[in-house]
């Protein structure tokens, strides 16, 4: 099976071109194998680039544990880059179909290849029942959450997938690796949740690390950065346009006057190759 390895700010996935090749029948199983960083290609998951009847391409993404996710803000930039660079749709404004709808993307092209992309992530979902979370209300802002021995204040946002944002004084492994897994599987989040931990540098600049449901800590999370942008405005900690510093690089976020969140960041193709799936049972 042919593949291409790509990343957006270090959030790396293995991509399969469904325009040129047959897609795997069990992408959940393939994701678990191919994303393994010791026995597979290595990555945060698997992304299928598929033909679409309503857009230039359709994206399906699977976490490293095989679970399918609704959306990935870093992966969609890479899908757009692939679609442009490989001649599937040679135009600098694209539409990519996802599980949450068709999203427009504007590419920054240099030397014949797409280098960065701006994505319209759509409006955030703020009502507790729609995120979903068992917290009730039209906005879930700085509500108390107890996980293990930890007393948190969290703000919940959906960007097509659920996020739980916690602001901390010092951003370190204790929060991400120790508390993150507990937040992901807390009963308040019936579909699990992505856990973001944020240190505010200034009203226009924050530092963020993320524990992603199904993948663990990743170097970046585009939907998570969008959720942090929204959470900062709702809680009065940051402005509507911010730079988010992640372990894999920087993303630029804006919660614009039209109610949509826009995200700009890099997209990088690393290498391509052929992979032979394991024949042993992976369950």
C-alpha positions as CSV (number, residue, x, y, z in Angstrom):
1,X,0.0,0.0,0.0
2,X,1.4,3.3,-1.0
3,X,1.4,6.2,1.5
4,X,2.7,9.7,2.1
5,X,3.8,11.0,5.5
6,X,2.8,14.6,6.2
7,X,2.6,16.9,9.2
8,X,1.1,20.2,10.2
9,X,3.1,21.8,13.0
10,X,4.4,18.4,14.0
11,X,0.9,16.8,14.1
12,X,1.9,13.9,11.8
13,X,-0.3,11.4,9.9
14,X,0.0,8.8,7.3
15,X,-2.0,9.7,4.2
16,X,-3.5,7.4,1.6
17,X,-4.4,8.8,-1.8
18,X,-7.9,7.4,-2.7
19,X,-7.8,9.1,-6.1
20,X,-4.9,6.9,-7.2
21,X,-5.2,3.8,-5.2
22,X,-7.7,1.5,-3.5
23,X,-8.5,2.5,0.1
24,X,-8.2,-0.1,2.8
25,X,-11.3,-2.0,3.7
26,X,-10.6,-1.8,7.5
27,X,-9.0,1.6,8.0
28,X,-9.3,1.3,11.8
29,X,-7.1,-1.8,11.8
30,X,-4.7,-0.2,9.3
31,X,-4.5,3.0,11.5
32,X,-3.4,1.0,14.5
33,X,-0.7,-0.8,12.6
34,X,0.6,2.0,10.4
35,X,0.7,4.6,13.1
36,X,2.8,2.5,15.5
37,X,6.1,4.4,15.8
38,X,8.1,1.2,16.4
39,X,6.5,-1.4,14.1
40,X,4.8,0.8,11.5
41,X,5.4,4.0,9.6
42,X,4.7,6.1,12.7
43,X,2.3,8.9,13.2
44,X,-0.7,10.3,15.2
45,X,-3.0,8.3,12.9
46,X,-4.2,7.6,9.4
47,X,-5.9,10.0,6.9
48,X,-7.7,8.9,3.8
49,X,-7.9,11.4,0.9
50,X,-11.1,10.4,-0.9
51,X,-13.0,11.6,-4.0
52,X,-16.0,13.8,-3.1
53,X,-19.3,14.6,-4.9
54,X,-19.5,18.0,-3.2
55,X,-15.9,19.2,-2.8
56,X,-12.5,18.9,-4.2
57,X,-11.7,16.0,-1.9
58,X,-13.0,14.3,1.2
59,X,-11.0,13.6,4.3
60,X,-11.5,10.7,6.7
61,X,-9.2,10.5,9.7
62,X,-8.4,7.8,12.2
63,X,-6.6,8.2,15.5
64,X,-3.7,6.0,16.4
65,X,-6.0,3.7,18.4
66,X,-8.2,3.1,15.3
67,X,-11.1,5.3,16.4
68,X,-12.5,7.6,13.7
69,X,-12.5,11.4,14.5
70,X,-14.8,14.0,13.1
71,X,-12.1,16.6,12.2
72,X,-8.5,17.5,12.4
73,X,-7.4,21.0,11.8
74,X,-3.8,20.1,11.0
75,X,-4.6,17.2,8.8
76,X,-7.0,19.1,6.7
77,X,-4.2,21.6,5.8
78,X,-2.1,18.7,4.7
79,X,-4.9,17.2,2.7
80,X,-5.3,20.5,0.9
81,X,-1.6,20.7,0.2
82,X,-1.6,17.1,-1.2
83,X,-4.6,17.9,-3.4
84,X,-2.8,21.0,-4.8
85,X,0.7,19.6,-5.1
86,X,-0.3,16.3,-6.7
87,X,-2.6,18.0,-9.3
88,X,-5.9,16.7,-8.0
89,X,-7.2,20.3,-8.0
90,X,-4.7,22.8,-9.1
91,X,-6.2,26.0,-7.5
92,X,-5.3,27.9,-4.4
93,X,-8.8,28.0,-2.9
94,X,-10.1,24.5,-2.2
95,X,-13.1,22.9,-0.5
96,X,-12.5,19.8,1.6
97,X,-15.4,17.6,2.8
98,X,-15.2,16.4,6.4
99,X,-17.5,14.6,8.8
100,X,-18.6,18.1,10.0
101,X,-19.2,19.5,6.6
102,X,-17.4,21.1,3.7
103,X,-14.6,23.5,4.8
104,X,-13.0,26.2,2.6
105,X,-9.2,26.5,2.5
106,X,-7.0,29.2,1.1
107,X,-3.4,28.1,0.2
108,X,-0.2,30.1,0.3
109,X,1.8,28.8,-2.7
110,X,5.5,29.4,-3.3
111,X,7.7,27.7,-5.9
112,X,4.8,25.6,-7.2
113,X,3.9,24.0,-3.9
114,X,1.5,24.9,-1.1
115,X,3.4,25.9,2.1
116,X,0.7,27.2,4.4
117,X,-3.0,27.2,4.5
118,X,-5.8,29.2,6.1
119,X,-8.9,27.1,7.1
120,X,-12.4,28.3,7.9
121,X,-13.1,26.0,10.8
122,X,-16.7,27.2,11.1
123,X,-18.4,28.5,14.2
124,X,-17.7,26.9,17.6
125,X,-20.4,24.9,19.4
126,X,-20.8,26.1,22.9
127,X,-23.9,24.5,24.4
128,X,-23.1,21.7,26.8
129,X,-25.4,19.1,25.3
130,X,-24.1,19.7,21.8
131,X,-20.3,19.5,22.6
132,X,-21.2,16.9,24.1
133,X,-20.7,17.1,27.9
134,X,-23.0,16.5,30.8
135,X,-22.3,20.0,32.0
136,X,-25.5,22.0,31.2
137,X,-25.8,25.5,29.9
138,X,-25.4,27.6,26.7
139,X,-21.8,28.2,27.5
140,X,-19.5,26.0,29.7
141,X,-16.9,28.5,31.0
142,X,-14.6,28.0,34.0
143,X,-16.8,25.3,35.5
144,X,-15.3,23.1,38.2
145,X,-14.2,19.6,37.3
146,X,-12.6,17.1,39.7
147,X,-10.4,14.4,38.1
148,X,-8.4,12.2,40.5
149,X,-7.0,14.5,43.1
150,X,-7.1,17.5,40.9
151,X,-9.6,20.4,41.1
152,X,-9.8,22.1,37.6
153,X,-11.6,25.0,36.1
154,X,-12.5,24.1,32.5
155,X,-14.0,25.7,29.5
156,X,-15.6,23.3,26.9
157,X,-15.9,23.9,23.2
158,X,-16.7,21.8,20.2
159,X,-15.0,22.5,16.8
160,X,-16.8,19.5,15.3
161,X,-15.0,17.4,18.0
162,X,-15.1,18.0,21.8
163,X,-12.4,20.0,23.7
164,X,-11.9,20.7,27.4
165,X,-9.6,23.7,28.0
166,X,-7.8,24.2,31.3
167,X,-5.6,27.3,32.0
168,X,-2.5,26.7,34.2
169,X,0.2,28.9,35.7
170,X,3.1,26.6,34.5
171,X,2.6,24.3,31.5
172,X,4.4,21.0,32.2
173,X,4.3,17.2,31.9
174,X,2.3,17.0,35.1
175,X,-0.7,18.5,33.4
176,X,-0.5,17.0,30.0
177,X,0.7,13.4,30.8
178,X,-0.7,13.1,34.3
179,X,-4.0,14.9,34.2
180,X,-4.7,14.7,30.4
181,X,-5.6,11.0,30.3
182,X,-8.0,11.4,33.2
183,X,-9.8,14.3,31.5
184,X,-10.1,12.4,28.2
185,X,-12.1,9.6,29.8
186,X,-13.9,11.6,32.5
187,X,-17.7,10.6,32.7
188,X,-18.6,14.3,32.0
189,X,-17.6,13.6,28.3
190,X,-19.7,10.8,26.8
191,X,-17.6,10.7,23.6
192,X,-14.3,11.3,25.4
193,X,-12.6,14.6,24.9
194,X,-9.4,16.3,23.8
195,X,-7.7,18.0,26.8
196,X,-5.9,21.3,26.2
197,X,-3.7,22.9,28.9
198,X,-2.8,26.5,28.3
199,X,-0.4,29.1,29.7
200,X,-1.2,32.7,28.8
201,X,1.8,34.8,27.7
202,X,-0.2,37.9,26.8
203,X,-3.7,38.7,25.5
204,X,-2.5,37.8,22.0
205,X,-0.1,34.9,22.7
206,X,-0.5,31.6,24.5
207,X,1.4,28.4,25.0
208,X,-0.6,25.1,24.6
209,X,-0.1,21.4,25.0
210,X,-2.7,18.8,24.2
211,X,-3.7,15.3,25.2
212,X,-5.7,14.0,22.2
213,X,-8.4,11.4,22.6
214,X,-7.2,8.2,20.9
215,X,-3.7,9.4,20.3
216,X,-2.2,10.7,23.6
217,X,0.0,13.8,23.5
218,X,0.5,15.2,20.0
219,X,2.8,18.0,19.0
220,X,-0.1,20.1,17.8
221,X,-3.9,20.1,17.5
222,X,-5.6,22.5,15.1
223,X,-9.1,22.1,16.4
224,X,-7.7,22.3,19.9
225,X,-5.9,25.6,19.1
226,X,-9.2,26.9,17.7
227,X,-11.0,25.8,20.9
228,X,-8.4,27.6,22.9
229,X,-8.9,30.8,20.9
230,X,-12.6,30.6,21.7
231,X,-12.1,29.7,25.3
232,X,-9.8,32.7,25.8
233,X,-12.4,35.1,24.5
234,X,-15.2,33.5,26.6
235,X,-13.2,33.6,29.8
236,X,-11.6,37.0,29.2
237,X,-8.1,35.7,29.1
238,X,-7.1,36.5,25.5
239,X,-8.2,38.5,22.4
240,X,-10.0,37.2,19.3
241,X,-6.8,37.0,17.3
242,X,-3.9,35.1,18.9
243,X,-0.8,33.1,18.2
244,X,-0.7,29.7,19.7
245,X,2.7,28.2,20.5
246,X,2.6,24.4,20.3
247,X,5.4,21.9,20.7
248,X,5.5,21.4,16.9
249,X,5.3,25.0,15.9
250,X,3.0,28.0,15.8
251,X,-0.6,28.4,14.6
252,X,-2.5,31.7,14.0
253,X,-6.1,31.8,15.2
254,X,-8.9,34.3,14.8
255,X,-12.5,34.1,16.0
256,X,-13.7,36.6,13.5
257,X,-16.7,38.9,13.5
258,X,-18.7,36.5,11.3
259,X,-18.6,34.0,14.1
260,X,-16.3,31.6,12.4
261,X,-12.8,30.5,13.6
262,X,-10.0,30.8,11.1
263,X,-6.7,29.0,11.5
264,X,-3.5,29.5,9.5
265,X,-0.4,27.2,9.7
266,X,2.1,25.1,7.8
267,X,1.7,21.9,5.9
268,X,4.7,19.7,5.1
269,X,5.2,16.6,3.0
270,X,7.9,14.5,4.6
271,X,8.3,11.3,2.5
272,X,6.4,8.7,0.5
273,X,6.8,4.9,0.4
274,X,5.1,1.5,0.3
275,X,3.9,-0.3,3.4
276,X,3.1,-4.0,3.8
277,X,0.4,-4.6,6.5
278,X,1.1,-7.1,9.2
279,X,-0.7,-10.4,8.7
280,X,-1.1,-11.1,12.4
281,X,-4.3,-10.3,14.3
282,X,-4.0,-6.7,15.6
283,X,-7.0,-6.8,17.9
